[in-house]
Amino acid sequence: MTTAEKQVGHKYKDPALLETALTHSSYANEYRIKNNERLEFLGDSVLSIIISEYLFKTVRDINEGDLTKYRATLVCEQSLYDVSKKISLGSLIRLGRGEERNGGRERASIVSDAFEALLASIYLDAGMETAKAWLLNIMEDSIREVLAGKRYGDYKTMLQEAVQRGSVGRVTYAVIKESGQDHNKIFDVDVMIDGVPKGRGTGSNKKEAEQNAARFALENLTDENV
């Protein structure tokens, strides 16, 4: 087992899969080799089905809206970035010189994308059951915290990512109403997907109201409209 395999926690039958999973486009462009973007595409779906199945089978007393919220929290960019730190994934990613100089190893977007690519590489190398065991083991603490209600992410970011996964449109926010005195304002904000209202939130400032609107939308999204 190579040093990288030990760090990742999987012995590859096809080590080329690991190499590709760790290759950022900036490095691939410099050396004209394959990058990890196709693996990332597959890994996004593998991640979603594993987490969805786990939540469906494990949490039996909550509705679809809460399941959607839990899943969105667990698969969002920041969550994957935090989990990736357990295996110091950033240190393994092959980056181009520019991304290296610009601190790419600490960028959540790059590391979380590599995590999805890594999951896909394990899935292709050893099958779904191995990929599931690997993922649930590395995400065990995060899953426990989310189900205990101890950790929720940025609802606006989670909603944006959910919409992007479904390729269904653009998320926008609009202040519908302002009330109260200047020192004690209340804002009502609608969140819209392609101009269609999907939720309303209230808060003492616009940011809080937008977060509450995004949370409401996440709770009511279904697989048919995301």
Phi, psi and omega per residue, in radians:
M1 nan 2.261 -3.137
T2 -1.285 2.944 3.109
T3 -1.051 -0.726 3.139
A4 -1.146 -0.711 3.117
E5 -1.107 -0.715 3.100
K6 -1.087 -0.720 -3.121
Q7 -1.158 -0.716 3.132
V8 -1.267 -0.662 -3.131
G9 1.659 0.524 3.112
H10 -2.628 2.300 3.057
K11 -1.581 2.057 -3.036
Y12 -1.537 2.384 2.925
K13 -1.320 -0.578 3.113
D14 -2.128 1.571 -3.091
P15 -1.046 -0.358 3.128
A16 -1.089 -0.506 3.109
L17 -1.115 -0.748 3.113
L18 -1.130 -0.746 -3.141
E19 -1.028 -0.781 3.131
T20 -1.172 -0.709 -3.131
A21 -1.048 -0.498 -3.090
L22 -1.664 0.114 -3.062
T23 -1.775 1.860 3.089
H24 -1.265 2.679 -3.102
S25 -1.022 -0.562 -3.134
S26 -1.121 -0.643 3.097
Y27 -1.300 -0.750 -3.131
A28 -1.066 -0.660 3.141
N29 -1.166 -0.610 -3.139
E30 -1.247 -0.611 -3.043
Y31 -1.944 0.065 3.066
R32 0.955 0.924 3.073
I33 -2.215 3.078 -3.116
K34 -1.253 2.467 3.054
N35 -1.764 -3.119 -3.032
N36 -1.639 0.197 -3.009
E37 -1.203 -0.647 3.105
R38 -1.184 -0.686 3.078
L39 -1.136 -0.661 3.094
E40 -1.052 -0.747 3.107
F41 -0.993 -0.835 3.140
L42 -1.191 -0.734 -3.101
G43 -1.075 -0.580 3.101
D44 -1.028 -0.745 3.137
S45 -1.266 -0.698 3.115
V46 -1.088 -0.763 3.106
L47 -1.021 -0.828 -3.090
S48 -1.103 -0.753 -3.096
I49 -1.228 -0.640 3.134
I50 -1.158 -0.824 -3.126
I51 -1.178 -0.712 3.132
S52 -1.079 -0.807 -3.141
E53 -1.109 -0.732 -3.140
Y54 -1.082 -0.821 -3.139
L55 -1.117 -0.734 -3.128
F56 -1.048 -0.740 -3.072
K57 -1.445 -0.454 -3.013
T58 -1.655 -0.714 -3.061
V59 -1.829 1.699 -2.969
R60 -1.700 -0.118 -2.999
D61 -1.993 0.391 3.089
I62 -2.213 2.783 -3.062
N63 -1.497 3.104 -3.092
E64 -1.068 -0.642 -3.140
G65 -1.086 -0.743 3.121
D66 -1.218 -0.641 3.070
L67 -1.051 -0.726 3.110
T68 -1.097 -0.728 3.137
K69 -1.118 -0.796 3.127
Y70 -1.075 -0.790 -3.135
R71 -1.091 -0.786 -3.133
A72 -1.048 -0.676 3.120
T73 -1.131 -0.736 -3.050
L74 -1.281 -0.567 -3.047
V75 -1.768 0.077 -3.133
C76 -1.230 2.844 -3.055
E77 -0.961 -0.823 -3.087
Q78 -1.144 -0.669 3.126
S79 -1.096 -0.800 3.140
L80 -1.155 -0.652 3.095
Y81 -1.087 -0.769 3.132
D82 -1.106 -0.770 3.140
V83 -1.109 -0.660 -3.108
S84 -1.068 -0.433 -3.139
K85 -1.135 -0.406 3.140
K86 -1.082 -0.529 3.134
I87 -1.974 0.257 -3.128
S88 0.837 0.838 -3.049
L89 -1.046 -0.624 -3.132
G90 -0.969 -0.580 -3.117
S91 -1.246 -0.296 -3.094
L92 -1.664 -0.315 -3.046
I93 -1.200 2.360 3.088
R94 -1.564 1.998 -3.065
L95 -1.994 2.633 2.988
G96 -1.205 2.892 -3.065
R97 -1.061 -0.684 -3.134
G98 -1.148 -0.810 3.115
E99 -1.130 -0.618 3.099
E100 -1.084 -0.791 3.139
R101 -1.139 -0.573 -3.070
N102 -1.556 0.214 3.060
G103 1.345 0.569 -3.086
G104 -1.047 -0.474 -3.121
R105 -1.174 -0.311 3.134
E106 -1.864 0.087 3.139
R107 -1.460 2.156 -3.077
A108 -1.023 -0.665 -3.095
S109 -1.125 -0.755 -3.121
I110 -1.185 -0.796 -3.080
V111 -1.213 -0.722 -3.135
S112 -1.173 -0.638 3.069
D113 -1.118 -0.720 3.111
A114 -1.127 -0.608 3.107
F115 -1.096 -0.780 3.103
E116 -1.105 -0.707 3.097
A117 -1.110 -0.692 3.124
L118 -1.103 -0.772 3.104
L119 -1.037 -0.761 3.117
A120 -1.093 -0.664 -3.127
S121 -1.142 -0.652 3.104
I122 -1.210 -0.708 3.093
Y123 -1.035 -0.814 -3.128
L124 -1.218 -0.568 -3.087
D125 -1.358 -0.623 -2.975
A126 -2.364 -0.043 3.081
G127 1.715 2.986 -3.026
M128 -1.131 -0.730 -3.061
E129 -1.118 -0.682 3.098
T130 -1.182 -0.747 3.117
A131 -1.083 -0.716 3.134
K132 -1.108 -0.816 -3.131
A133 -1.076 -0.726 3.138
W134 -1.107 -0.837 -3.078
L135 -1.146 -0.842 -3.087
L136 -1.151 -0.530 3.079
N137 -1.189 -0.811 -3.081
I138 -1.278 -0.436 -3.120
M139 -1.758 0.145 -3.043
E140 -0.944 -0.850 -3.111
D141 -1.137 -0.728 3.141
S142 -1.102 -0.756 3.132
I143 -1.081 -0.763 -3.134
R144 -1.077 -0.744 -3.120
E145 -1.151 -0.748 -3.116
V146 -1.145 -0.776 -3.128
L147 -1.185 -0.421 3.093
A148 -1.493 -0.023 3.133
G149 1.304 0.351 -3.066
K150 -1.605 -0.230 -3.059
R151 -2.557 2.102 3.005
Y152 -2.263 2.551 -3.054
G153 -1.590 -2.830 3.105
D154 -1.382 1.903 -3.040
Y155 -1.116 -0.603 3.104
K156 -1.106 -0.759 3.113
T157 -1.138 -0.748 -3.127
M158 -1.110 -0.696 3.118
L159 -1.138 -0.761 3.134
Q160 -1.044 -0.765 -3.135
E161 -1.175 -0.668 3.108
A162 -1.110 -0.721 3.131
V163 -1.174 -0.724 3.129
Q164 -1.096 -0.677 3.121
R165 -1.087 -0.602 -3.137
G166 -1.527 -0.142 3.135
S167 0.905 0.790 -3.047
V168 -1.889 -0.089 3.098
G169 2.616 -2.814 -2.995
R170 -1.984 2.378 3.139
V171 -1.678 2.250 3.079
T172 -2.361 2.816 3.133
Y173 -2.231 2.523 3.135
A174 -2.449 2.309 3.063
V175 -1.307 2.094 -3.093
I176 -1.621 -0.570 -3.056
K177 -2.739 2.470 2.974
E178 -2.134 2.331 3.129
S179 -2.472 2.945 3.122
G180 1.579 2.996 3.121
Q181 -1.284 2.837 -3.106
D182 -0.983 -0.611 -3.104
H183 -1.487 -0.063 -3.074
N184 -2.580 0.972 -3.079
K185 -1.274 2.606 2.995
I186 -2.171 2.253 -3.122
F187 -1.979 2.345 2.985
D188 -1.892 2.186 -3.077
V189 -2.218 2.362 3.010
D190 -1.736 2.438 2.976
V191 -1.822 2.385 -3.088
M192 -2.228 2.508 3.011
I193 -1.992 2.019 -3.036
D194 0.935 0.693 3.068
G195 1.432 -0.052 -3.135
V196 -1.712 2.120 -3.128
P197 -1.044 2.315 -3.127
K198 -2.145 -0.099 3.122
G199 3.064 2.688 3.108
R200 -2.209 2.418 3.117
G201 -2.274 2.661 3.133
T202 -2.120 2.499 3.110
G203 -2.841 2.950 -3.135
S204 -1.397 -0.115 3.002
N205 -2.598 2.958 -3.067
K206 -1.113 -0.692 -3.104
K207 -1.084 -0.796 3.138
E208 -1.122 -0.724 3.138
A209 -1.125 -0.696 3.119
E210 -1.126 -0.727 3.109
Q211 -1.078 -0.748 -3.141
N212 -1.180 -0.621 3.079
A213 -1.154 -0.752 3.127
A214 -1.109 -0.693 3.116
R215 -1.089 -0.771 3.127
F216 -1.061 -0.756 3.137
A217 -1.102 -0.743 3.134
L218 -1.061 -0.717 -3.106
E219 -1.147 -0.383 -3.055
N220 -1.946 0.060 3.098
L221 -1.294 2.600 3.032
T222 -2.228 2.884 3.140
D223 -1.068 -0.369 -3.141
E224 -1.332 -0.499 -3.082
N225 -1.987 0.228 3.014
V226 -2.045 nan nan
